[in-house]
Amino acid sequence: MTSQIQGFEELQVYREACALDYAIFTVSQRFPREEIYSLTDQIRRSSRSIGGNIAESWAKRCYPAHFIAKLTDADGELQETKHWIGRAQAYVYLSPDVEIALLERCRIIGRKLGTMIAHPHGFCP
């Protein structure tokens, strides 16, 4: 698999993580001003960290345990992002339709991360 993929930017899971990050950035621009240093900051940080951890994992793919550890960090940030999405919907900052769409993106990313974690040797040279 690594012979076909030259960099983390080519990983579908990385692209999905960036799309989620952008979607969250876009919807969080409409959150109330008083949330800027709390919910807005938290959801943006966790969603941005998913892609960052995937990028770091790629650099460590020669060492399966380190590769898995960074992917696990990405999954942890994904779970935190899901938490913040739920809170934003509970505070009625997101419509139910937007919440469902964002959580579906999370589900797709989580499935792909799970596959990579279960089969790291397909990515490690």
N, C-alpha and C positions, 0 to 999 in steps of 0.2 A: 504494500500500500504506500509506503514512504517513497518508493521510486516514482510514483505518479504525482505525489503531492510535494511541492517544493517549499512551501512555507505555510504557517498557520493561517494566513489570510485565505488560503484555498480550502480550508476545512469548512464543510457545510455547517457544522455546529458553531463555528466561530462567526460565520455570516448571520446565522439565526440569532446568536447572542447580540450582535451589533444591531440587528433589526429590532430586537426587543428593547435594547437600550434606547434607541432612537424613539421608539413608540412611547416609552415611559417618559422620556424627556419631553416629548410633545404634549402628552396629556397632563403632565405635572405642571406645565406652564399655566394651566388654568386653576391650580390649587390656590386656596386663599393665601394672601400675603403672610399672614401670621404663621403659616406652616413652612416658610422658606428655610428656617434653621432646624426643622424637626422632620416631619414626614417627607417633605420634598427632598431635602438633603439625603435622608436615609434611603429612600427608594431609588434615587439617582445613583448614589454610591454603590449600593448592592448590585444594581443592574449593570453598571459599568464594570464592576469587578468580575463578572462572569467571563466576559471576553478577555479581560486582562489575565485571568488565571489560565484560560485556555492557551493564550499566547505563551505564557511562562511554561506551561506543560510541554509545549512543542520543543522549547529549548532544552528540556530535560528528558526528552524521549529516549535517549541512550541508556537511561537508568530507569527501568520499569517502575520501581518503587517510588521514585521521585515524580515520574510522569503521572502515576496514579494519584499520588498525594496532591498534586496541583489540580488534577481533574476533580478530585474530591472537594478541594477548596472551591472550585467553580460551582460544583453542585450545592455546596453550603450557601454560597451567595445567591444561587437560584432559589433555594428554599426561603432565604430571608426576603428576597424580592417578592415571592408569592405571599409571604406574610404581609408585607407592606401594601401589596395590591388589595388584599382582603380588608385591611384597615381603611384604605382610601375609599373603597366601596362602602364600608360600614358608615363612614362619615359623609357619605353621599357626594364625594368628590369625583367618583366615577359612576357611570351608568352601569347597570347589570350587563348590558351588551359589551361594553368596553372591558369590563372585568373578565367576562368569559373569553373574549378574544385574546387578552393578555395572558390569561392562565393557559389557554390552548398553546400559545407560543412557548410558555414555560414547560408544558408537558412534552412538546416536541424536543426542546433542548435537553430536558432531563432524560428522555429516552436515549438520545444520541450520546450524552455523557455516560449513561449507564452502560451502553454498548462498548464505548471506548475503555471504560474502567474494567469491564469484564474481559476484554480482549486487547490488552495493551501491546502485545507482541506484533499485532498487525500494523502498529504505528512506529514501533521502535526498530531502528536499523540494526 
